[in-house]
């Protein structure tokens, strides 16, 4: 009876360990992807104009600031890849200083949105 109980306990322990190991691997892989930061290069623009500002609205900086003042949001316009990325709240605050300029934005990219860590002028 005691031998059967020990064998059963050992079998349950092995089964439990085998079922937990794969799940922990999946969790680690998904966490690594979520934590990875990327740096993208583009221009600080606004969501109304996106990749290209309209003619007659002044230079890129003036147009961007005017559109944001009228309710628009700052975005990163990657003209080389023809993509526009939305910036999070931190990005909105940091982008104002770089309106119309070419920048490097570092952060976590999810689809067409960036959770911004830093923005700096691109050379």
Secondary structure by P-SEA (a helix, b strand, c coil): caaaaaaaaaaaaaaaaaaaaaaaaaaaaaaaaaabbbbbbbbbcccccccccccccccaaaaaaaaaaabbbbbbbcccccbbbbbcaaaaaaacccccbbbbbbccccccccccccccccc
